[in-house]
Amino acid sequence: MGNVLAVAEQRDGALRKVSREVVWAARQLADALGGTVDAVVAGGLGVDAAGAKLGEVGADRVLVASDDAFARYAPDGYAATIAAQAKAGGYAAVIVAATATGRDLAPRLAVQLDVPLATDVTALEVADGKVKATRPVYAGKAIQQVVLDASPALLAIRPNTFTPGQCAKAVTIESIGAVAGAARVRVREVKAAEQGALDVGEASVVVSGGRGLRGPENFFLIENLAKAFGNAAVGASRAVVDAGWRPHADQVGQTGKTVSPQLYIAVGISGAIQHLAGMRTAKVIVAINKDKDAPIFKVADYGIVGDAFEIVPRLTEEIQKMRAG
Amino acid sequence: MKIAVCVKRVPDTETRVKIGADGVSIDEAGVKFVLNPYDEFAVEEALQRKEKAGAGEVVVISLGSDAAQETMRTALAMGADRGILLKADRIPADGLAVAKALAAELKDGAYDLILFGKMAVDDYNHQVGPMTAELLGLPCVTTVAHLEIEGGKGVAEREIEGGVEMVEFALPAVLTCDKGLNTPRYPALKGIMAAKKKPIEVRPAAFGAVRLKATSLVLPPERKEGRIVGEGAGAVPELVRLLQTEAKVL
């Protein structure tokens, strides 16, 4: 049996982008193992409508566990429901997203299934019938390969690393029972961040600011540039988070987030080793810094030396023009 | 209030990683080791909770080699009361094996609260805390950035992508701590002196089966040499052109 279970993630009934990546990763693994892909979605009533789209990225079947109590993330209930399906389905692998929710859920699944867990996986392969996972450690300063000697192989994949292709499947949708589980904790409320604010861990463009901005009042330059891109998140160096200019949620680096966007723009960030560790897997890196010898230029694909207060507004203008045109 | 804090000895975040001769771990020569930065928030939270309760005990638990005792002394110097070292020559890559060893130690400890850092900055596993909770059958909230506990019940805030979740739980519970929860204190000289006399019990770690093994560790591929597009705002149009036509990311 080489079937794979993909754990899709939804919020407010809408699938999150990472769910397509999880299903796509499951499709690749199932093809290597000669199996099929089941995607499981836990959510509130009506969530099955969202699940149908997962056929586009390779799901053969979408299994929906809907319950009023599942509208918000229910750690114990989600774990019990998905573990029950994982046991019943006899899967070779179970894949979740290494998001705030997935990282909370996957360890619970690991215990309920009594299997080890590989987190933050960036590549997968099958060797001698076993799943091998590649994952960055030391915030990306080194790359570890691990082999999972248990069934199912439980994996949490890093967002933005498995880019979905096309794999149209005639997907069938089935309901599965929602299991309440121990319900030891309850998500009482979700406070949404500022409208439209994107998380640095998930955005395809990240614009980060550092001490070169001289003060929190100048971060509007970074915010404006991020807005000009339309799909960009605002990041920050440890120095400015420690100084209280920006929230920790924005911090990129070894004690913050490790990001892999398509484009990373570092403004006024010198490039301490713990920061570089957090963003070196970006596809393209742009650095703007007044010090031409700053270490950030060693990892940047493109650099501009000079005053961020002149360069960033000009760049914002050019991006706006480009997107308008 | 009796609180356990599980801590790990890790390389300092400024470490330049070199691969060891075994090809699966880092070369530790010349590496400075520290208390895992996220564990500092856990230690601080435990101390503040005990101080607020006016009575109790903070027990620091670590799993690792004898060298981990040095790391535990940092927590003891901050104010923890005593330590337990679950001794192992090597920490397995399998987080479930580590969680089982910790759960075996914690299960009869009658702790009101068991705290972890949200992750260790070496293996990036993000899993030992919630696994330990699940093994013990205790409520668990991960990556806690704000916490209120009153009369045996708690509300924790945790950051999720684009928002914050408010999570209710009852004690005893397991929480993993994020930056922002508090400001960890620096050990004072008096604390450092006192820490030397605080007891650390040493017992062997009981892992059970290790079913996830590291097979290789390599340095990431070097990024190819980039270039300086130019100086000042005048270089912006050329940068945008390169991002569009060469890098193709716009």
Interface residues (C-beta under 8 A of the other chain):
Chain A: R16 R72 Y73 P75 A79 A98 T99 A100 T101 R103 D104 A106 P107 R108 A110 V111 Q112 D114 V115 P116 L117 A118 T119 D120 K132 R135 P136 V137 Y138 A139 G140 K141 A142 I143 Q144 Q145 V146 V147 L148 D149 A150 A182 R184 V185 R186 V187 R188 E189 V190 K191 A192 A193 A197 L198 D199 G201 E202 V205 V241 P247 H248 A249 Q251 G253 Q254 T255 G256 T258 Q262 L263 A272 I273 Q274 A277 R280 T281 K283 V284 I285 V286 K292 F297 K298 V299 A300 D301 Y302 G303 I304 V305 G306 D307 E310 I311 P313 R314 L315 E318 I319 M322
Chain B: P11 T13 E14 T15 R16 V17 I19 V24 I26 P37 Y38 A93 D94 G95 L96 A97 A99 V121 D122 D123 Y124 N125 H126 Q127 V128 G129 P130 M131 E134 L135 G137 L138 P139 C140 V141 T142 T143 A145 V155 R158 E159 I160 E161 G162 G163 V164 E165 M166 V167 E168 F169 A170 A173 D178 K179 G180 R211 L212 K213 A214 T215 S216 L217 V218 L219 P220 R223 K224 G226 R227 I228 V229 G230 E231 G232 A233 A235 V236 P237 L239 V240 L242 L243 Q244 A247 V249 L250
